[in-house]
Amino acid sequence: MEADTRSAIRLTLIVEYDGTNFYGFQYQTGLPTVQRQLEEAIGKLTGEEARVRGASRTDSGVHAAGQVVDFLTTARFPEETWTKALNFHLPWDIKVKATYNVPTDFNSRRRATTRTYRYTILNRKTPSPLLHNRCAWIREPLDTEKMHRGAQALVGLHDFSAFAGTLPPEKSGVREAKSWSVWREGELVLVEARANAFLPHQILRTNGLLVQIGTGKARESAVQETLEGSIINGNRAASLPPQGLCLMKVEYPDFPPRENQ
């Protein structure tokens, strides 16, 4: 049964998951998704048909360290009990890190101010079986300083449509990137993007161009030129594989409660 909204409370979960076995976050009929697993776990615990809303609709194969979801329920359990009980019903590759009771008008998607994604690249001559589902493998040496300099053209308010998948006519491609950084940690190259929101496939395609800059196949100015439209879509870099991408954090002006930070 659905929760009675007149007596319901709203809960917010911080969720971590390995996206390898899921067709993204959002519910798809007949396919395993993170949203479906969360709703089934809530149903097993409460007997209610909860509808979970996520801050970011991660794609198939993409991971999360700090996804934020919210839902209504009439069940009253302590926050720690929610966390432990849901984790009991969830598969090994989805776990709740924390539960918070929030105002009923809280919206994890609309109230978010920034989302931070990190892309991990294994940059060495041989692939790694241990990191296969956690990163992309690029054998050519990457110049991370050039990649970082090229990425700075992304910072600010821009129309990112050239880096996205096909958008419906009514959807704007304008987003505000707060930062886009590239650095190396040993054999790993990390690309971290923080923005108010991202377009579908934007990060994977943008980072694909940064990789081309890092290997010397594209100029540092290629990012700026793409934003300006002087590089047509047919010539842009190929999208990187999804397994290197992870949603690290979603930020809000009033969440989590200050005493829990």
N, C-alpha and C positions, 0 to 999 in steps of 0.2 A: 504494500500500500504506500501511497505517497504521503509525505509529511504534511500535517495540518499547519499551514502557514500562519494561522492565527496564534498558535502556541509554540511555534518553532523558534529555535535559536539558530544562529549562523556560526559555523565553525570554519576555521582556515587551517590547512595543513601545509607544512613544508615537506616536499616530497623529493626523494632521490631515486633515480632509476637508471638501469642499463637498458637502452632502447633497442638492443640488437634483435630481440625476438618480437618486437611490436611494430605495428604499422602506424607509428606516430602516436601523439597524445590523444587526438580527437576521436570520438566514437565513430566506427565504421561497421555497418551491418555485416555480421559473419566473420569479422577479422579481429584478431587480438590487438587491443590498444590499451594504453595506460589508463585512459578515462574509464574504459569498460571494467578493467580489473579493480580500480578504486571503487566504482559503484557497486560491483558485486561484493566486495569486502564489506562495505557499509551495510549492504542489504543483509548479509549473513549475521552481522553484529546486531542490527536494529530491527530487522524485518521490514524496513521501509525501502521504497524505490527512490533513492536519492539521485539528484542530477548534479554532477560535479562540474564546476566551471574552473578552467585553468587560466593562469596569467599568460601563458605562451603555448601556442599550438605547435609543439615540436614535431618535426617530420619523422618519417620512418627511419629507424636506425640511429636517431639522435638521442643523446643522453641528457640527464639533468642531475645537478648536485643541489639545486635550490629552486625547483618548481614550486609555485604557490597555487593552491586550489582552495575553493570554498564551496560550501553546500549548506542547505537547510536540513534540520532534523528536530524531532521532538524528544529524542533520547537524551537523557541527562546523565553523563558520566564525567568524572574528573578528567582534565585534559591529559594527564599521564596515562589514564586508563584507555582513552581513545587511541593514543599512540601505540601502546602495547597490544591492545586487542586487534586493531587494524593490521598491525604487522604480523600477527598470528595468522590472519586470513589471507594476507597478500603473498604472492610468489616471491622467491628469493631476489628477483631482479627489480622489485619495486618495494620501497620501504618509506614509512613516514618518519621524519626526523623530529617533528614537534607539532603540537596541536594548540590552537588558540581559539578562545571564545571571542568573537568580534561583533560589532553592531550589525543588525540585520540588513542594513543598506550597504555593507561593504561589498565591493566588487573587485575581485582579484585581477581581472583583466583591465577594466576601465580606470581603476584608481592607481595603477602602476605608473610610476614616473620614469623609471629606467629599467632596462633589461641588459644583463651582461652575458655574453657568450664567449667561450674560449675554444679555439680550434688548435688541435695538437697534431704536429707533423713529426714523424720519425725521419730524421735526415741522416742516413748512413747508407752504405753500399748494400747491406742485406736487410730483408724484412725481419720482423720479430713475431713469432707465434704468440708470445705472451701479450703483445700490444695490438694484435691484429684487429680487435673490435674496439680499440680505443683511440686509434690515430690513423692518419694517412701516411703512406710510405713514399718518400721522395728520395731517390738515390742520388740525383745530381746535387752538388753542394749549393746551399742557399746562402745568399748574401743578405743577412737579416737587417743590416743597416740600410741598404737600399730599399728593402721591403717596407721598413718602418717609415722612411722618408716619403716613399710613394703613398703610403696609407694616410699621411697627414692631410692630403687633399680631401679625404672623406669627412673630416671633422667639420661640424657645422650643419646648417640647415640646407639640404639639397634635395633635388628630385632624383631619386635613386632608381627610377624605372629601368634604366639601361642595364642595371645589374640584377633585375628581378625576373621572375617568370612572367607569363602573360597576365596582365591585370585587367579586370573588367573596366569598361569605359568610365564608370562612375567613381572608381577608386583612385585616390591621389597617390602618387609615388613619393611625395615629400615626407621626409623623416629628418630628425635631428640626431646626428651622431655626436656624442659627448667626447668619445675617444676611440682610437683605433691603433693599437700598439702591437709591435712585433719584437720578440726577443728570443734569445737562445738559452737553453739550460742543458748543457752537454750535447747529447745527440738529439734532443728534442727542440723543435722550434714552435713557439707559442704565439698565436695571433688572437688578441682579445679585443672584442668590440663592445662598446657600451653606448646605447641609444635609447630614445624614448620608445621606439618600436622598430621592427624590421619588416621588410617586405618578404613574400615567399621566395626562397632560394637566394635571397640577396647576399647572405654571408658566404655561402659556398661559392657563388660565382665571383664575388669580390675577392675572396681569398685566393681563388684560382688565378686571378690576374696578378695578385701580389706574388704568388709562386713564380709566375712567368718573369716578373721583375727580378726576383731573387736568383733565377737561373740565367738571367741575361737575355731572355727571349723577348722581353718587352722593356721599353724605356721607363724610367721612374715617372715620367710625365703621363704615362698611359692611363692612370687613374683619373687625373684631371681631364684628359682628353675625352675619356669615356663619359664623364659627367657632363661635359660640354657638348657631347654629341658628335665630336669630330672623328671618333672611332665607331663605326656602325656595328650593330649587334652581331652580324655574321662574322666579325673578326675578333670578337672578345674571347677571353680565355674560357676553357672548359670548366664546368663546375667540379669542385672537389667532392670526394665521396663523403657521405653523411657521418660515418662512424667516428670521425675526428672531432665532431662538434658536440659541445656540452653547454647547456644552460646553467651558468654558475650562480646567478643571483637575480632576484627581482626586488626592486626598491619601491618604497611607498613613503608618503609624508608622515603617516601616522601608524605604521605597522612594521614590525611587531610592537606590542606595547612596550614603552620605555623601560619598565621594570624587568622585562625579559630580554633586553638587549645586552 
